[in-house]
């Protein structure tokens, strides 16, 4: 019995060992098969990423082009949405009787700007490599589609680029709307807007972004503190000077504030502008595909936020010290000032520098408002202090605090290039627009008459009211002054 049991035990052990061996062999075969499949799939993936799709494009090229183009379009939409912010801000800080006029001007800035930028401005601003280092060039009208040969050198579609650039042109134009509000004829404003978007802004824009003379010197302006905002701000200053102040703004040598009719609209406008700026600054990275570009884009958003916040806080504090009360309109403009100041250098300053740039911008905007008051220049929304003065600061701050010093320049040289280039662009915008406004005044088409101004541009220029007539009356210094 013992012998029989031992034999059965040996048989069972032998069968078990055979089963284990069979299982291990099966697992090994399965692993080898899986590795073979994975290797085949990896090879296919490598082939797909390196071989073209029949049109000469690798999968990586297609992906980068697609992501860059679509994100740029989204950023263009954000910048276009800033037109709504400007409209609300300007409406809120002006008299109710001029609401329709202001809204209409903002609509026309975008509409006229889009058409003229297509025919003239875009070709002037980006004339091509033949005009590198020069002051003027023209590449022709319309946007060349790149559907058959995608623009892989740029990394995004030509159409997306035009949409992004035309949004910037409309922004430069609409800055002036607030500075000349309440007394400029609508037809004269349309003439101004056409000139700025088709000629003045594109020509000076070419000097930097089109590879022109200032760019060759090493001038840096990442998203347009100078190229966009200072141009609009100094054009607005020229308009405000030539037009003269609104009736009742300065009486007996004294400044008489004319407060806006709806601060809620003004605050909403600033929030919209702040949001839109995330298309303006981060969008100016232009390419977003890949870890490096993605990090740069989000870092730009960070510095933009810090500067805007610091600007709002320092403007509030400065106004509080000077006027003994915190002024919400100063804080609102302080946020915009911080956004303008950081726009030129958001890609190349530290977080501490971003806070400093915003803080200085917040102080400057309050001092700029006071300076215009002393000079008897009427700028109803503070367009020049925000966009002109802080645009200049943004250009200078790039040289002072920026880390991307061009090859061949020292820190002092960098500051010098920034100062010279900023002065050239500001002088161009102010000089050309001063001449245009002076010509319009000379031929009698610039400013409405006193009666029309008192009644309001909504009814005299457009024949309609934005509000019931009883609500379209001015209130200032606590005195109800109908139609004044």
HELIX and SHEET records of a PDB file:
HELIX    1   1 UNK A    2  UNK A   50  1                                  49    
HELIX    2   2 UNK A   59  UNK A   92  1                                  34    
HELIX    3   3 UNK A   96  UNK A   98  5                                   3    
HELIX    4   4 UNK A   99  UNK A  116  1                                  18    
HELIX    5   5 UNK A  117  UNK A  121  3                                   5    
HELIX    6   6 UNK A  122  UNK A  125  1                                   4    
HELIX    7   7 UNK A  129  UNK A  131  5                                   3    
HELIX    8   8 UNK A  158  UNK A  179  1                                  22    
HELIX    9   9 UNK A  186  UNK A  195  1                                  10    
HELIX   10  10 UNK A  196  UNK A  200  3                                   5    
HELIX   11  11 UNK A  201  UNK A  208  1                                   8    
HELIX   12  12 UNK A  213  UNK A  217  1                                   5    
HELIX   13  13 UNK A  225  UNK A  230  3                                   6    
HELIX   14  14 UNK A  231  UNK A  243  1                                  13    
HELIX   15  15 UNK A  263  UNK A  280  1                                  18    
HELIX   16  16 UNK A  282  UNK A  285  5                                   4    
HELIX   17  17 UNK A  291  UNK A  323  1                                  33    
HELIX   18  18 UNK A  328  UNK A  343  1                                  16    
HELIX   19  19 UNK A  351  UNK A  374  1                                  24    
HELIX   20  20 UNK A  383  UNK A  383  1                                   1    
HELIX   21  21 UNK A  384  UNK A  389  3                                   6    
HELIX   22  22 UNK A  390  UNK A  401  1                                  12    
HELIX   23  23 UNK A  411  UNK A  442  1                                  32    
HELIX   24  24 UNK A  450  UNK A  455  1                                   6    
HELIX   25  25 UNK A  457  UNK A  462  1                                   6    
HELIX   26  26 UNK A  469  UNK A  471  5                                   3    
SHEET    1   A 2 UNK A 250  UNK A 251  0                                        
SHEET    2   A 2 UNK A 254  UNK A 255 -1                                        
SHEET    1   B 2 UNK A 474  UNK A 476  0                                        
SHEET    2   B 2 UNK A 479  UNK A 481 -1                                        
END                                                                             
